[in-house]
Amino acid sequence: MQRRQKQVQPTDLKMRAIGAVVREFRKRAGHSQERLSGECGFDRTYISRVERGIINPTVGRLWQIADALETPLSQLAKRMELWVADQVRMPSRRGDAKRT
């Protein structure tokens, strides 16, 4: 039996910010990944990979996500900027500062 490969976790704060904010707004709207993906016309795994920071969605796709969440794209972008700023200010659990 073949071992499952460990997934690579993103280190880029901006990629992580996209995922964290999409997840935050999705949960706030009470949507599952499946429901959001259906409303956007995406596969559920696409939303999952966005939220984990594995892939970088295009602006067009982010706009579709924002529309499905009934949120202006500018509000998502502003929250992403604040998320990154919060991460830079807070030291990581290991005691070293995170970088952008």
Residue, then its C-alpha position, 0 to 999 in steps of 0.5 A: m500500500q502506498r503512503r499518502q504524501k504530506q501536503v505542502q502548506p503555503t508559507d506566503l502570507k498573501m496566499r494564506a490571507i486569500g484562503a483565510v478570508v474566503r473561509e471566514f466570509r463563507k462561514r459567516a454566510g453559513h455556506s458549506q464549501e459545496r454550496l459555495s462552489g455550486e453557486c460559483g460553478f466551481d468544483r468543491t475541491y477548488i474552494s478547498r484549495v483556495e481556502r488552504g492557500i494551495i492555489n491563487p485564484t484569478v481576480g475573476r474567480l475571486w469576484q465570483i466568490a464575492d458575488a456568491l457570498e453577497t459581499p463586495l470584492s473590495q471588502l474581501a480585499k480590505r479584509m485580506e490586507l488586515w489579515v496580513a497586517d495582523q499576522v506580521r504584528m503577531p509573533s508565530r507560535r514558535g517565537d519567530a516573526k512571520r514575513t510577507 
